[in-house]
Amino acid sequence: MEEPRRGRLTVYLGAAPGVGKTFAMLDEARRRCERGTDVVVGYVETHGREQTAARLDGLEVVARREVTHRGSVFTEMDTEAILARRPAVVCVDELAHTNVPGSAREKRAEDVELIRRAGINVVTTVNIQHLESLNDEVYRITGVRQRETVPDEVVRTAEQIQLVDMPPDALRRRMAHGNIYKGDQIDASLASYFRVGNLTALRELALLWLADRVDDALDVYRREHRIDQPWPTKERIVVAVTDGAESETVLRRGARLAQRAAGAELLALHVLVNDGLVTTPQQGGVERAQQLSAALGGTFHTVVGEDVAQAVVDFASGANASMIVVGISRHGRLRRLLRGTTGERIASLAGPVDVHLVTHEKGADVARPRPYASPLSRSRQVAGLMLSVLLPLLLAGVLRLPQDPDQLPLDVLLFLAVTVLVALVGGLLPALVAALGGFVLLNWFFTPPVNGLRIGDPLNLVALVVFVAVAVGVASVVDRASRRTSDAARARAEAATMASLSRSVLTGQDTAEAVVTRLRETFGQRCASLLTRGPAGWSVLATSGAEPVLTPEEADTRVPIDDDHVIALCGPPLRAVDRRVLEAFAVQTGLVLEYRRLRERDERAATLERAEATSTAILRAVSHDLRTPLATMRTAVDGLSSGGLAPEEVKELVAVTESATDQLERLIDNLLDLSRVESGLLHPTLRERSLEEVLPLAVAGHPPGAVVLDVDESLPLVRTDAGLLERVVANVVGNAVRVSHGEPVRVLAHVLPEVIEILVVDRGPGVPPGQREQMFDPFQRLGDGSEGGLGLGLAVARGLSTALGGTLSAEDTPGGGLTMVLTVPRAHPDTPGALDGAGPPEGAG
């Protein structure tokens, strides 16, 4: 039986009392009724307003339930009556209402959740001042503390939220006309709660809260559709901060820009520069920037990147930012002339994102330039520097031996080859040292006039300048190729990481715990958690690490999967590219979580369907087959109680009663065994046993000659539960005797390397091959019309044999009939067991 779908929730969110949210809810109810939808009103509060009460005409209203509290009678929504009525849609007013003490549930929101779980759609109302997260803001604005609140998450789960709004002046006119409160309350309300300033602030709170809800949905959509370009739907301002004192100026400017656009978000970003060897640590200035961003109402983020400008743009694109605020460069003029500034590079990379450049008093300070960072390893750089000194000197010594003044072109080419070799080994800096050293050696020893730095022939000067230019160019190309190789290796590593993470999730082989463990190990975090949001708040779905993260706010890095799931990491900041990998993985994780949820739902539905089929079959069997032995017993008891019977008649009735009792006991035992097998509550006690102890008991009770037991006394021991094995063999033998029509049933045993086969051979009519698996299903009798059976014997036998680690199958008997083959695992010397009878009783489940 399939679970009912969860009902949809539609919320009419009022910006203030009296704006008409209940009126709008009832209008929707009337529209749905006109379209033929089954709609009822579960609870509505008209507050004596005639226009609102008139909207109830023609709508079915569920009667309220009376609750007595402290001697007074109150009325509440009758949730149980709504569930019994099972409409398609129910209208429930005042979602934040607290029920009268003594009610089944404390809050009306809990009643709504129960109704939605039953598959009923709910249309409800709530005012913005009743949202839990805005309670303090509403109190500061209006001076009124709201006693009844509803968690934001309850409203956020709604599939549709409609804002019901009204300009403050129009609402005050409505109040003055008596359309909201009674006449004796109008003046006090207009002078206090319903002041223009209060209503304007409440209206803005409602708009901002609803904008956040829409923005969450937009983020999910962009992630699912892999949209990297920012959409300017909401002002998000990213402020790039450093460890310098100018960060405070830049942050305050960014905060002022955010304040100009209502609802704008301020995101402070610090990029830890990673040159491939070491990551620059955070300084005290960064901590001050973090504290200031929190004081300004923003959030602070840290990422790692080799290129500051690229990391800032990547973060802004991922955050769907509309503006980047960055301070002017503190580098010297030569550095700015040769390499440009960070702000300029951000502007060139930002694309549709605006870039705001902020001047500050620290802008003229010249920062110490960062040393050159080679992509090569430190050992290769050291080796290159050593070669840049030794190889030119060694080559100069070798070339001076011939002392041929016409070999200068050859000397230049050889020194150029040495420079290229040094560049291949050590990169750009060692190649520059080798080029400059080669230039000096060529000039001193091989360019006329020798033993001096003067150059007599202008062509020789040109040759030396070309040598230096070519050497520097080749070294730069080698260095750039090394960087591209490093980038390609990093890209391959990222792709491999993404493939590994995706494979672990998409194949469904890893549990949630395994996935978060792999995340923690892959990104080098102290802790990784997968959090899920429910009605009671955040809870941990899976975690890995010593310090589990319980809420997203506790995490250093958090990536949302969907509205109700978040990946939370604690540890060093991620690089911008790693964060992109994690966000891509989060999208796939969300899809897989949904797939697993649907799969679990299907499995539950299949289980319920099987249970329903079994229950239906049991009811049919109880109504028919169990009634036969009960009727026999009742007739025999009535005969015995009537008296005046001859001793032979009494004896016959007692025998009939005993037979019917045995038959009923077997039927009930089979039903109980089937129930234990189907529910998985059967736990056999496996011990070493001898078949010559079990089989004679299993075949006992049949007429002489009906069963022939042909078992060798030297059979090895088996590892089984003697009581359950006896039940299996007894069921199979009993079924064989019933269909053999007087022909003896043979019970044999064959020894195989790992198991012992117990064969039950009959000469009955047999079963066609296409129906042999069907015969093991419950309540399948396949033409067996004998009385006293429910068709459970073979189903129970198959289930018990599986629980014992064996199998039960059917084969043809040569010459006609059916052979049931039961395998029982053999006991090995190294298998723990006991023959002393210790342990729980046989067959204990």
C-alpha positions in Angstrom: 0.0 0.0 0.0 1.5 3.3 -1.1 2.1 6.0 1.5 -0.2 9.1 1.0 1.7 11.9 -0.6 2.5 14.9 1.7 -0.1 17.6 1.4 0.9 20.9 -0.1 1.0 24.0 2.1 -0.1 27.5 0.9 0.5 30.4 3.2 -1.1 33.8 3.0 1.5 36.0 4.8 0.0 39.2 6.2 2.2 42.3 6.5 0.1 43.5 9.5 -3.2 42.6 11.2 -6.3 43.5 9.2 -4.7 43.5 5.7 -7.1 40.8 4.5 -5.3 37.5 4.6 -8.3 35.6 6.0 -10.4 37.2 3.3 -7.9 36.1 0.6 -7.8 32.6 2.0 -11.6 32.2 1.9 -11.6 33.7 -1.7 -9.3 31.0 -2.8 -11.4 28.3 -1.1 -14.5 29.6 -3.0 -12.5 29.6 -6.3 -11.4 26.0 -5.7 -15.0 24.9 -4.8 -16.2 26.4 -8.1 -13.6 24.3 -9.9 -15.0 21.1 -8.3 -12.3 20.7 -5.6 -13.4 19.2 -2.2 -12.7 22.1 0.2 -13.6 22.4 3.8 -12.9 25.2 6.4 -11.2 23.6 9.3 -10.9 26.8 11.4 -11.5 30.4 10.6 -11.6 33.5 13.0 -13.8 36.3 11.6 -13.2 38.6 14.6 -16.8 39.8 14.1 -16.1 41.2 10.7 -19.2 41.0 8.6 -17.4 40.9 5.2 -15.2 38.0 6.3 -18.1 36.1 7.7 -20.0 36.5 4.4 -17.2 34.7 2.6 -18.1 31.6 4.5 -21.5 31.3 2.7 -21.6 28.1 0.6 -18.4 26.6 2.2 -18.5 23.5 4.4 -17.2 24.3 7.9 -16.0 21.5 10.2 -17.5 21.9 13.6 -15.0 22.9 16.3 -14.1 20.7 19.3 -14.8 22.0 22.8 -12.1 21.9 25.4 -12.6 22.6 29.1 -9.8 24.5 30.9 -10.0 25.8 34.4 -13.8 25.6 34.4 -14.2 27.5 31.1 -15.1 26.0 27.8 -13.1 26.9 24.7 -13.3 25.8 21.1 -10.4 24.6 19.0 -10.0 23.1 15.5 -11.1 19.4 15.4 -8.1 17.9 13.7 -9.4 14.3 14.1 -12.7 15.2 12.4 -10.8 16.8 9.5 -8.7 13.6 9.1 -11.9 11.5 9.2 -13.5 13.7 6.6 -10.4 13.6 4.3 -11.1 16.6 2.0 -8.8 17.5 -0.8 -8.1 21.0 0.7 -8.7 22.4 4.2 -8.5 26.1 5.2 -6.9 26.8 8.6 -6.7 30.3 9.9 -4.0 31.6 12.4 -1.2 29.2 12.0 0.8 30.5 15.0 -2.1 29.9 17.4 -1.4 28.1 20.6 -4.0 25.5 21.5 -5.8 25.5 24.8 -4.0 23.3 27.5 -5.5 19.8 27.4 -5.5 19.6 23.6 -3.8 16.7 21.8 -1.1 19.0 20.4 0.3 22.2 21.8 0.5 24.3 18.6 -1.9 24.6 15.6 1.2 24.3 13.4 1.5 20.7 14.7 -2.1 20.1 13.7 -1.4 21.4 10.2 1.7 19.1 10.0 -0.4 16.1 11.0 -3.0 17.0 8.3 -0.4 17.4 5.7 1.1 14.0 6.5 -2.3 12.5 5.8 -2.0 13.8 2.2 -4.5 16.8 2.6 -3.5 20.1 1.2 -3.7 23.0 3.6 -4.3 26.7 3.0 -3.4 28.8 6.1 -2.7 32.4 7.2 0.0 34.0 9.4 1.1 37.5 10.1 4.7 38.6 9.7 5.0 39.5 13.4 4.3 35.9 14.4 7.5 34.5 12.8 10.0 33.4 15.4 13.1 34.9 13.8 11.4 38.4 13.6 10.1 38.4 17.2 12.8 40.7 18.6 12.7 43.0 15.6 8.9 43.4 15.9 9.3 44.1 19.6 11.8 46.9 18.9 9.6 48.4 16.3 6.2 48.2 17.9 7.0 47.7 21.6 4.7 44.8 21.7 6.0 41.3 22.5 4.2 38.6 20.5 3.4 35.6 22.7 2.3 33.3 19.9 5.0 32.5 17.3 5.6 29.9 14.7 9.1 28.7 13.6 10.2 30.1 10.3 11.0 26.6 9.0 7.3 25.7 9.2 6.4 28.5 6.8 9.5 27.9 4.6 8.3 24.4 3.9 5.3 25.9 2.1 5.1 25.3 -1.7 3.5 28.7 -2.1 3.7 31.9 0.0 1.5 34.8 -1.0 2.1 38.2 0.6 -1.1 40.1 1.6 -0.1 43.8 1.8 -1.8 47.2 2.0 -0.3 50.7 2.2 -0.2 52.1 5.8 -2.5 55.0 5.1 -5.1 52.7 3.5 -4.9 50.3 6.4 -5.3 53.1 8.9 -8.4 54.3 7.0 -9.8 50.8 7.2 -9.1 50.7 10.9 -10.8 54.1 11.3 -13.9 52.8 9.5 -14.3 50.0 12.0 -13.4 47.2 9.6 -10.7 45.7 11.8 -11.4 46.3 15.5 -14.4 47.4 17.5 -15.0 51.1 18.0 -13.6 51.3 21.6 -10.3 49.9 20.3 -9.8 52.1 17.2 -8.3 55.2 18.8 -5.8 53.3 21.0 -4.7 51.1 18.1 -4.2 54.0 15.7 -2.1 55.7 18.3 0.1 52.8 19.2 0.5 49.6 17.1 -1.0 51.0 13.8 1.2 54.1 13.5 2.5 54.8 10.0 6.1 54.1 11.0 5.2 50.8 12.6 3.2 49.6 9.6 5.9 50.7 7.1 8.5 48.8 9.1 6.4 45.7 9.3 5.6 45.9 5.6 9.4 46.1 4.8 10.1 43.1 7.1 7.5 41.1 5.2 9.0 42.0 1.9 12.5 41.2 3.0 11.6 37.9 4.6 9.7 36.8 1.5 12.6 37.9 -0.7 14.9 35.6 1.2 12.6 32.7 0.6 12.5 33.4 -3.1 16.2 33.8 -3.1 16.7 30.4 -1.5 14.7 28.8 -4.3 16.7 30.7 -6.9 20.0 29.4 -5.5 18.7 25.8 -5.6 17.6 26.3 -9.2 21.0 27.8 -10.3 22.9 24.9 -8.7 20.7 22.3 -10.2 21.0 23.8 -13.7 24.7 24.5 -13.3 24.3 28.3 -14.0 27.6 29.9 -13.2 26.9 33.4 -14.3 25.3 35.6 -11.5 21.7 36.7 -11.9 21.2 40.2 -10.5 18.0 39.4 -8.5 19.2 40.6 -5.1 22.0 42.9 -4.1 24.9 40.9 -2.8 28.1 42.9 -2.2 31.4 41.0 -1.9 34.1 43.0 -0.2 37.7 41.8 -0.8 39.7 42.3 2.4 43.4 41.8 3.2 45.5 41.8 6.4 46.1 45.5 5.9 44.5 48.4 7.8 42.7 49.5 4.7 40.3 46.6 5.0 38.3 48.5 7.6 37.8 51.4 5.2 36.8 49.1 2.4 34.4 47.1 4.6 32.6 50.3 5.8 32.2 51.5 2.3 30.8 48.1 1.3 28.4 48.3 4.2 27.2 51.8 3.2 26.6 50.5 -0.4 24.6 47.5 1.0 22.5 49.9 3.2 21.4 51.8 0.1 19.7 48.7 -1.3 17.1 47.3 1.2 17.8 43.7 1.9 21.3 43.7 0.4 23.8 41.2 1.8 27.3 42.0 2.7 29.9 39.2 2.2 33.5 39.9 3.4 36.1 37.7 1.6 39.7 37.0 2.4 41.8 35.0 0.0 44.6 33.0 1.5 47.4 33.1 -1.1 48.8 29.6 -1.9 51.9 29.6 -4.0 52.0 25.9 -4.4 54.4 25.5 -1.4 52.9 27.3 1.5 49.7 29.1 2.4 50.1 32.6 3.9 48.7 32.6 7.4 46.0 35.0 8.6 47.2 38.1 10.3 45.7 40.2 13.0 44.2 42.5 10.4 42.1 39.7 9.1 40.7 39.0 12.5 39.8 42.7 12.9 38.1 42.6 9.5 36.1 39.5 10.6 34.9 41.2 13.7 34.0 44.4 11.8 32.0 42.4 9.2 30.0 40.8 11.9 29.3 44.2 13.5 28.2 45.6 10.2 25.7 42.7 9.8 27.7 40.8 7.1 29.3 37.4 6.9 32.9 36.5 6.7 34.3 33.9 4.2 37.8 32.6 3.6 39.0 30.8 0.5 42.4 29.6 -0.7 43.7 30.6 -4.2 46.9 31.1 -6.1 45.5 34.0 -8.0 43.7 36.5 -5.7 41.7 38.2 -8.5 40.5 34.9 -9.9 39.6 33.6 -6.5 37.6 36.7 -5.7 35.7 36.5 -9.0 35.0 32.8 -8.6 33.6 33.4 -5.1 31.4 36.3 -6.3 30.0 34.2 -9.2 29.2 31.3 -6.9 27.5 33.7 -4.4 25.5 35.3 -7.3 26.9 38.7 -6.2 26.0 41.9 -7.9 29.1 44.0 -6.9 32.7 43.5 -5.8 34.3 46.2 -3.6 38.1 46.2 -3.6 40.6 48.7 -2.3 43.2 50.4 -4.6 46.5 48.6 -4.9 49.3 49.3 -2.4 52.0 48.1 -4.8 54.7 50.4 -6.3 54.4 52.2 -9.6 56.8 49.8 -11.4 54.9 46.8 -10.2 51.6 48.3 -11.2 53.0 49.3 -14.6 54.4 45.8 -15.3 51.9 43.5 -13.8 48.8 45.7 -13.2 46.8 45.8 -10.0 44.4 43.3 -8.3 41.5 45.7 -8.8 42.2 46.0 -12.5 42.4 42.2 -12.9 39.2 41.7 -11.0 37.5 44.2 -13.2 38.7 42.4 -16.3 37.6 39.0 -15.0 34.3 40.0 -13.3 32.1 40.0 -16.4 28.6 41.2 -15.5 29.5 41.8 -11.9 30.2 45.5 -11.1 33.5 46.4 -9.5 33.7 49.3 -7.1 37.3 50.6 -6.4 37.8 52.3 -3.0 40.5 54.7 -2.2 42.0 54.8 1.2 44.8 56.6 3.1 46.9 53.4 3.0 46.8 53.3 -0.7 50.1 55.1 -1.2 52.0 52.7 1.0 54.2 50.5 -1.0 53.8 46.9 -0.1 56.7 44.5 -0.3 56.3 42.5 -3.5 55.8 38.8 -3.2 58.8 36.8 -4.2 58.6 34.8 -7.4 56.9 31.5 -6.9 58.1 28.7 -9.2 55.7 25.8 -10.0 58.7 23.4 -9.7 59.6 21.6 -6.6 62.2 23.1 -4.2 64.7 20.3 -5.0 64.6 21.0 -8.7 65.0 24.7 -8.1 68.1 24.1 -6.0 69.5 21.7 -8.6 68.9 24.3 -11.3 70.7 27.0 -9.3 73.7 24.8 -8.8 73.8 23.9 -12.5 73.4 27.6 -13.5 76.8 28.3 -11.8 78.7 25.1 -12.5 77.8 24.3 -16.1 78.8 27.8 -17.6 82.1 27.7 -15.7 82.8 24.1 -16.9 81.9 25.0 -20.5 84.1 28.1 -20.4 87.0 26.0 -19.2 86.5 23.4 -22.0 86.1 25.9 -24.8 89.2 27.9 -23.9 91.5 24.9 -24.7 91.5 25.4 -28.5 91.6 29.2 -28.3 90.2 29.6 -31.8 89.0 33.3 -32.3 86.6 32.3 -35.1 84.5 29.9 -33.0 82.4 32.6 -31.2 79.1 31.6 -33.0 79.7 28.0 -31.8 80.5 29.2 -28.3 77.3 31.3 -28.2 75.2 28.2 -29.3 76.8 26.0 -26.7 76.2 28.5 -23.9 72.6 28.8 -25.2 72.2 25.0 -24.9 73.5 25.1 -21.3 70.9 27.8 -20.5 68.1 25.8 -22.0 69.2 22.7 -20.0 69.2 24.7 -16.8 65.7 26.1 -17.6 64.4 22.6 -18.1 65.8 21.5 -14.8 65.3 24.5 -12.5 62.9 26.9 -14.2 63.1 30.6 -14.9 65.3 32.0 -12.1 68.2 29.5 -12.6 67.9 30.0 -16.3 68.3 33.8 -15.9 71.4 33.2 -13.7 72.8 30.9 -16.4 72.1 33.4 -19.1 73.7 36.3 -17.3 76.7 34.2 -16.3 77.1 32.9 -19.9 76.9 36.5 -21.2 79.7 37.6 -18.8 81.9 34.5 -19.6 81.4 34.9 -23.4 82.3 38.6 -23.2 85.3 38.1 -21.0 86.9 35.0 -22.6 85.7 34.7 -26.1 84.7 38.1 -27.5 87.6 40.2 -28.9 89.3 41.9 -27.2 89.5 39.0 -24.6 90.1 39.3 -20.9 87.9 42.3 -20.7 84.3 43.4 -20.9 84.8 45.6 -23.9 83.4 44.5 -27.3 85.2 45.6 -30.4 82.8 44.3 -33.2 79.2 45.5 -33.1 78.1 42.1 -34.6 79.5 40.4 -31.6 77.5 42.7 -29.4 74.3 41.8 -31.3 75.1 38.1 -31.0 75.4 38.4 -27.2 72.2 40.4 -26.9 70.3 37.9 -29.0 71.8 35.1 -26.9 70.5 36.7 -23.7 67.1 37.3 -25.3 66.7 33.8 -26.6 67.8 32.3 -23.3 65.3 34.4 -21.3 62.5 33.6 -23.8 63.2 29.8 -23.8 63.4 29.8 -20.0 60.0 31.7 -19.8 58.4 29.2 -22.2 59.7 26.3 -20.1 58.5 28.0 -16.9 55.0 28.6 -18.4 54.9 25.0 -19.7 55.7 23.8 -16.2 52.9 26.0 -14.7 50.4 24.6 -17.3 51.5 21.1 -16.5 50.9 21.8 -12.8 47.5 23.3 -13.6 46.6 20.3 -15.7 47.6 17.9 -12.9 45.5 19.9 -10.5 42.6 19.8 -12.9 43.0 16.1 -13.3 43.1 15.7 -9.5 39.9 17.8 -9.2 38.2 15.8 -11.9 39.3 12.5 -10.2 38.0 13.9 -6.9 34.7 14.8 -8.4 34.4 11.5 -10.2 35.3 9.5 -7.0 32.8 11.5 -4.9 30.1 11.2 -7.5 30.6 7.5 -8.1 30.4 6.8 -4.4 27.0 8.5 -4.3 25.5 7.7 -7.7 26.2 4.0 -7.3 24.4 4.0 -4.0 27.1 1.7 -2.5 28.3 4.2 0.2 26.3 5.1 3.2 25.9 8.7 4.2 28.6 8.2 6.8 31.0 6.9 4.1 30.3 9.9 1.9 31.0 12.5 4.7 34.1 10.6 5.6 35.4 10.7 2.1 34.6 14.5 1.9 36.6 15.1 5.1 39.6 13.1 3.8 39.5 14.6 0.3 39.4 18.2 1.4 41.6 17.8 4.5 39.0 18.9 7.1 38.8 18.2 10.8 35.1 17.3 10.6 32.4 16.9 7.9 28.7 16.6 8.6 25.6 16.2 6.5 22.8 18.1 8.2 19.1 17.9 7.6 16.4 20.4 8.6 13.2 19.3 10.2 10.3 20.9 12.1 12.4 20.9 15.3 15.5 22.5 13.6 18.8 21.1 12.3 19.8 17.5 13.0 22.9 15.4 12.0 22.2 12.9 9.2 25.8 11.7 9.1 29.1 13.0 10.5 32.8 12.2 10.4 35.5 13.6 12.7 36.2 14.3 16.3 34.1 17.4 16.7 30.7 16.9 15.0 29.0 20.0 13.5 25.4 20.3 14.8 24.3 23.5 13.0 25.4 25.3 9.8 26.4 28.3 11.8 29.1 26.3 13.6 30.8 25.3 10.3 33.8 27.0 8.7 32.5 26.0 5.2 28.9 25.2 4.4 27.4 24.3 1.1 23.6 23.9 0.8 22.4 20.9 -1.1 18.7 21.9 -1.1 16.3 23.6 1.3 16.6 20.9 3.9 20.2 19.5 3.6 23.6 21.2 4.1 27.2 20.0 3.9 29.1 21.5 6.8 32.9 21.4 7.1 35.2 22.4 9.9 38.8 22.9 9.1 41.1 25.0 6.9 39.5 27.2 4.2 38.9 25.6 0.8 40.4 26.9 -2.4 38.0 28.6 -4.7 38.3 25.7 -7.2 37.7 23.1 -4.4 34.6 25.0 -3.3 33.3 24.8 -6.9 33.9 21.0 -6.9 32.1 20.7 -3.5 29.1 22.7 -4.8 28.9 20.5 -7.9 29.1 17.5 -5.7 26.3 19.0 -3.5 24.0 19.1 -6.5 24.5 15.5 -7.2 24.2 14.6 -3.6 20.8 16.3 -3.5 19.6 14.3 -6.5 20.8 11.1 -4.9 19.2 11.9 -1.6 15.9 12.4 -3.4 16.4 9.1 -5.3 17.2 7.2 -2.1 14.1 8.7 -0.4 11.9 7.6 -3.3 13.6 4.2 -3.3 13.0 3.7 0.4 9.4 4.9 -0.1 9.0 2.3 -2.8 10.5 -0.4 -0.6 8.1 0.5 2.3 5.2 0.5 -0.1 6.2 -2.9 -1.4 6.5 -4.2 2.1 3.2 -2.8 3.1 1.7 -4.3 -0.1 3.1 -7.8 0.7 1.9 -7.4 4.3 -1.6 -6.4 3.1 -1.7 -9.4 0.8 -0.6 -11.8 3.6 -3.1 -10.3 6.0 -5.9 -10.6 3.4 -5.0 -14.2 2.7 -4.8 -15.0 6.4 -8.3 -13.5 7.0 -9.6 -15.6 4.2 -7.9 -18.7 5.6 -9.1 -18.0 9.1 -12.7 -17.5 7.9 -12.7 -20.9 6.1 -10.0 -23.4 7.0 -9.7 -22.7 10.7 -13.5 -22.8 11.0 -13.5 -26.5 10.1 -11.5 -27.9 13.1 -13.3 -25.5 15.4 -16.7 -26.8 14.1 -15.5 -30.4 14.6 -14.4 -29.7 18.1 -17.6 -27.8 18.9 -19.8 -30.7 17.7 -17.7 -33.3 19.6 -18.0 -31.2 22.8 -21.7 -30.8 22.4 -22.1 -34.5 22.0 -20.0 -35.2 25.1 -21.9 -32.7 27.2 -25.3 -34.1 26.2 -24.7 -37.3 28.2 -26.2 -40.8 27.7 -23.5 -41.9 25.2 -22.1 -45.4 25.0 -18.4 -45.8 26.0 -17.5 -46.5 22.3 -19.2 -43.3 21.2 -17.5 -41.3 24.0 -14.1 -42.7 22.9 -14.8 -41.8 19.3 -15.8 -38.2 20.1 -12.7 -37.8 22.3 -10.5 -39.1 19.4 -12.3 -36.7 17.0 -11.6 -33.8 19.4 -8.0 -34.7 19.8 -7.6 -34.9 16.0 -9.3 -31.6 15.4 -7.1 -30.0 18.2 -3.9 -31.3 16.6 -5.1 -30.0 13.2 -5.9 -26.6 14.7 -2.5 -26.5 16.6 -0.6 -27.2 13.4 -2.5 -24.5 11.5 -1.8 -21.9 14.2 1.9 -22.9 14.5 2.3 -22.5 10.7 0.6 -19.0 10.9 2.9 -18.0 13.7 6.0 -19.3 12.0 5.0 -17.5 8.8 4.6 -14.3 10.7 8.0 -14.6 12.3 9.6 -15.4 9.0 7.9 -12.4 7.2 8.8 -9.9 10.0 12.4 -11.0 10.3 12.0 -11.8 14.0 13.4 -15.4 13.6 16.9 -15.8 15.1 18.0 -19.5 15.1 20.5 -20.8 17.6 23.0 -22.7 15.4 24.9 -25.6 17.0 26.5 -28.9 15.9 23.9 -31.6 15.7 23.6 -35.1 14.4 20.8 -35.8 11.8 20.1 -39.2 13.4 18.9 -37.2 16.4 16.6 -34.9 14.4 15.2 -36.8 11.5 13.5 -39.6 13.6 11.6 -37.0 15.6 10.6 -35.2 12.4 9.0 -38.2 10.7 7.3 -39.6 13.8 3.5 -39.5 14.1 2.7 -41.0 10.7 1.1 -44.4 10.2 3.4 -47.4 10.0 4.9 -47.8 6.5 3.9 -44.3 5.4 7.5 -42.9 5.8 10.8 -44.9 5.2 13.8 -43.3 6.9 17.0 -44.4 5.1 19.8 -42.4 6.7 23.4 -43.7 7.3 24.4 -43.5 10.9 27.9 -42.3 9.9 26.6 -39.0 8.6 28.8 -36.0 9.6 27.5 -33.4 12.0 25.5 -30.4 10.7 25.4 -26.9 12.1 21.7 -26.0 12.6 18.9 -25.3 15.0 17.5 -28.8 15.8 14.0 -27.5 16.7 13.6 -25.5 13.5 15.2 -28.2 11.3 12.7 -30.7 12.7 9.9 -28.3 11.9 11.1 -28.0 8.3 11.4 -31.7 7.7 8.1 -32.4 9.4 6.3 -29.9 7.1 7.9 -31.3 4.0 7.3 -35.0 5.0 3.7 -34.2 6.0 3.0 -32.6 2.7 4.6 -35.5 0.8 2.5 -38.1 2.8 -0.7 -36.2 2.1 -0.2 -36.3 -1.7 1.3 -39.8 -2.0 -2.1 -41.6 -1.6 -0.7 -44.6 0.4 2.7 -44.9 -1.4 5.6 -44.7 1.1 7.6 -41.6 1.3 11.4 -42.1 1.5 13.7 -39.8 3.4 17.4 -40.0 2.3 20.6 -38.0 3.0 23.6 -37.3 0.7 26.9 -35.9 1.9 28.5 -33.1 -0.2 31.7 -31.1 0.6 29.9 -28.2 2.3 26.4 -29.3 2.9 24.2 -32.4 3.5 21.2 -32.9 1.3 18.1 -34.3 2.9 15.8 -35.8 0.1 12.1 -36.3 0.7 10.9 -38.5 -2.2 7.2 -39.1 -2.9 5.3 -40.9 -5.7 2.5 -38.4 -5.9 1.2 -36.5 -8.9 4.2 -34.2 -9.0 4.2 -30.4 -9.8 4.8 -29.0 -13.3 8.2 -27.2 -13.6 6.5 -23.8 -14.2 4.6 -23.9 -10.8 7.4 -25.2 -8.5 8.4 -21.8 -7.3 4.8 -20.8 -6.8 4.2 -23.7 -4.5 6.5 -22.1 -1.9 4.3 -18.9 -1.7 2.0 -18.6 1.2 -1.6 -19.9 0.8 -0.8 -21.8 -2.5 -2.2 -25.3 -2.5 -1.9 -26.0 -6.3 -4.9 -28.3 -6.6 -4.4 -29.9 -3.2 -8.0 -30.3 -2.0 -7.3 -32.1 1.2 -8.8 -30.7 4.4 -7.0 -29.1 7.2 -4.4 -27.0 5.4 -3.9 -23.4 4.6 -1.1 -23.9 2.0 1.5 -22.7 4.5 3.6 -25.8 5.1 6.0 -25.3 2.2 6.1 -21.5 2.6 7.1 -21.9 6.3 9.6 -24.6 5.4 11.3 -22.4 2.8 11.5 -19.5 5.1 12.9 -21.6 8.0 15.4 -23.3 5.8 16.7 -19.9 4.6 17.0 -18.7 8.2 19.1 -21.9 8.9 21.5 -21.1 6.1 20.2 -23.8 3.8 17.9 -24.1 0.7 14.7 -25.9 -0.2 13.9 -26.8 -3.8 11.9 -29.3 -5.8 12.9 -31.8 -8.4 11.3 -34.5 -10.4 11.3 -38.0 -9.0 12.4 -40.6 -11.6 9.4 -42.6 -12.5 6.9 -40.0 -11.3 6.4 -37.9 -8.2 8.3 -35.0 -6.6 11.6 -34.9 -4.6 12.1 -32.1 -2.1 15.8 -31.2 -1.6 16.8 -29.6 1.7 20.4 -28.5 2.2 21.9 -28.2 5.7 25.4 -26.7 6.2 27.9 -29.1 7.6 29.8 -28.4 10.8 33.5 -27.9 10.4 36.1 -28.4 13.1 36.9 -24.7 13.3 33.2 -23.7 13.6 32.4 -22.7 17.2 29.7 -24.9 18.6 28.7 -26.8 21.7 27.4 -30.3 22.3 27.0 -29.8 26.0 23.6 -28.3 25.7 24.7 -24.8 26.9 23.0 -21.7 25.5 19.4 -20.8 24.8 16.8 -23.4 23.9 16.6 -24.7 20.4 14.5 -22.6 18.1 14.5 -19.6 20.3 13.7 -16.6 18.3 
